[in-house]
Every structure is written in C-alpha cells, then in structure tokens.
Amino acid sequence: MLQRLAVDNSTGFRGSVDNSLWSNGGMFHPLSLFVGLRYTRSRRRNHFISFISLISTIGIALGVIVLITVLSVMNGFHKEVRERILGMASHGDVQALDGRMTDWRDAMQAAQTHPRVLGAAPYIEGQAMLSHRREVTGAVVRGVDPALEPDVVDVANHMVAGDLADLVPGGYNIILGRELAQVLGVTVGDKVTVIVPKITVTIAGSMPRLKRFTVSGLFEVGMGEYDRGVAIVHIRDAAVLQEMGEAVSGVRLRIDDVWQARRVAFELAESLSGRYRVLNWTDYHRNFFAALKMEKRMMALLLFFIVVIAAFNIVSTLVMMVVDKQSDIAILKTFGASPGQVMRIFIVQGATLGAIGTLIGVVAGLALALNIEAAVAAVERAFGIQFIDPSIYYIAKLPSDVQTFDVLLVGVGSFLLSLLMTLAPAWRAYRTQPAEALRYE
C-alpha cells in the first residue's frame, strides 16, 4: 500500500514512496539515497547554503589538483636525480673487505650467474690531487675498462667531448667532469698531473707518486658530486698509479630493476659466503634519498590540509542544511523513517559533494600533471619569467612522474575525509525530535 509523503517545496521533491522504503537498510538504501541526492540537486531557499556547498566542492577539487600535481613534480625531480646518480654509480658493488680484490674474475663470474644481474665490470678507485699550472684540486680517480663500463653505467651517454674508447692501456688519458675541468682550467688535449697519496722511495728520498695524464674527454651528468669530483682513466693505468698489480677495488653491477638492488645485494652476499662486501646504489646516498622521501611526505601532509579545510566546509553546509530542514526531518520521522535513515540522508549528501570534488580534482590533477611542462612554458611566455634556470638545476623543463599509488592515495583519502566530516551533522539530524521541530510550524 502506498503512503503519500507530503513534503514542502523546500525539500525539492513531492511524490509517492512505497512502504518498503521505510525498512531498515544501509547507507545506499533507496530512501536515504533518493532523498540525499535530491537535497544535493535541489534549489534551496537559502542561497548561502548553496554557495557554501559550491565552495566545499571547489575547495576539495583544488586541494586534490594541487596534491596530485605537486607529488608528480616531486616524483619527476626524484627520478631525474636518481637517473643522474645512476649515470655514474652502479646498481650494485662487490668489494673486497681489505680494499684489494685479487680474485675479482671469480667474483664477477659468480655475480653474473644471478638472474637479475645484467652486467658486471671491474674498477679501481682512489683519492688523488689533480693539478694544472697553479690550480690544484682533489678528486676521485676511477679506473675502468672501456669495453665493460657501458654494461654497468651510462657515463658514455653523458660525454660532451671525446669518447670512453679513447682510454687505452698505457696511453695515460683521462676524462674529467666538466666542472672539474673548469676548475683546473683545462680542455681536451691539455695535460694534468695526478698525485696519489702513496710514497715512492727513490735515491733522492721519499717522493709522492704522480703521473701526467692527457685530457681526452669531458662528461657531464648534472650532479656536482660527479661533475666536480670524478676523473676517469683506464683500469690498467689506474693499477700502475695505485700499485694494485692485478688486483682491483671491486666489481660494479647492473641489475634489471633498480628497486630490487638491495635484495639482490643481500642474495649475492650470501652466495659469496661473506668473502666480500656487497653494496647497492642506495647505500652511497642513503641520507640523501631518506631526505627526499621525508620531504615528499611532509609536503604531501602540508598540502593535504587544503583538502581538510575544504572538507570542513562540508560540515558547515550540512549543519546549516540540518537546521534549514528541521521540519522536513520531522515529517520524515512522523511518516515512519528511522533516525538511522535520516542520518544516512545527510551522509549521502556530504559524500556526494566530496565525491564530485574528488573526481573533478583527480581528472584535472592528472591532466595538469601530465601536461605540466607545456603549462609552465605557457606561463613563462605569458609573464616573461623563468621558473627553472638550466645553469643552476641542469634541466630546462619541469619534470613530472605520475604514480598510480599517489593518485589513488590522494583520491581515496580525500573521499574518506569528506565522508568522515558528514558524521557530526548527520548525528545532529539523527537526534532531531519531531515534536520540537514542528512546535512552531
């Protein structure tokens, strides 16, 4: 049997509701869903409530847009830094415990048997002083095998002059980072003197070991740590300079997935029976990457407060709506609606506002994050400004890396926060007494 549910025009609907609508159900019960959605769409006598509802939705959307865009840009910067570091630092590194690996061929062969290791190459590394005329500076001199080095790092792709193949045994050629060459005031073809902290005893007394090298190339990876502090020579020349003989400092590895480098390092350390120390690329920059991760978390937390502030507007909207609809709530309860159904009406309304704002924010945020380079270029042209100076940051564009997990986390978090904010106003509607609400009607 149908009951006529007479509701004034302010509720936004008039019609017939079946008895089954009054039965208990969840938040998406037909009555709660129907009335909650009609309240959301209806024109209200109090236009201020409509304005606050609009501000709430826009605020949530803007918060989600900013969060997705900023997190994507930070991910892009982190990716750029990681790729630049891996241009010189290998994914993994097998080292002798005493710094001299004599059986490095066996260690390299054992490492290459791991299914995730794509390449391996020996190296010799040590501190040295480089001098040219009156200029003297310190650097790390790394001896490499030009034939095997491209298998583990991408330094060949960062050469700005010369080639890695110019390093030949006995040629005593050296490749410098671009900033290091600028500090020394040298270019391709110039001579530099390499001095290592080892003493050679001669008839004239103790003398430091030194050798003149010819600059055969320059590289630039965009990281001052390498461009300013690394020089590359042939591994045989480094062995003579460091008095290593047939030994090397270690074996560098390339792994198929950089994020699995830590696990692979542990597995290799176990397979090599603890004879060697196995490091991965994060060990060399542990504090740096920890700082980047902390920076991203704190930035996300601070920006999330934009969504929190917007979600508080939902509370204001629903509180005013509950006050404005006191008589409607009383009529619904008089006709048999349970307090829980009335409560869910306003939960549906608030959740709808949050869902609309979140959906708009996610779509617009993805569109902006995926096209941030073009958007920044347009702003720079329009206002004649430059956000990123290539001479300082070594990049000419704003990088962006949209990660699905970040987008899902922001979207779900925003919606759940909006849902949480509906509980207090909905509870107030739950406690509304029909007699009190209709006393002055």
ABEGO torsion letter per residue (X at the ends): XBBBBBBBAAAGBBEBBBAAAABBBBAABAAAAAAAAAAAABBBABAAAAAAAAAAAAAAAAAAAAAAAAAAAAAAAAAAAAAAAAAABBABBBBBAAGBBAAAAAAAAAAAABAABABBBBBBBBBBBBBBEABBBBBBBBBBBAAAAAAABAAAAABABEBAAABBBGAGBBBBBAAAAAAAGBBBGBBBBBBBBBBBBBAAEBBBBBBBBBBABBBBAGBAAAAAABBBBBAAAAAAAAGAEABBAEBBBBBABAAAAAAAAAAAAAAAGGABBBBBAAAAAAAAAAAAAAAAAAAAAAAAAAAAAAAAAAAAAAAAAAAAAAAAAAAAAAAGBBAAAAAAAAAAAAAAAAAAAAAAAAAAAAAAAAAAAAAAAAAAAAAGBBABBAAAAGBABBBBBBBAAAAAAAAAAAAAAAAAAAAAAAAAAAABBAAAAAAAX
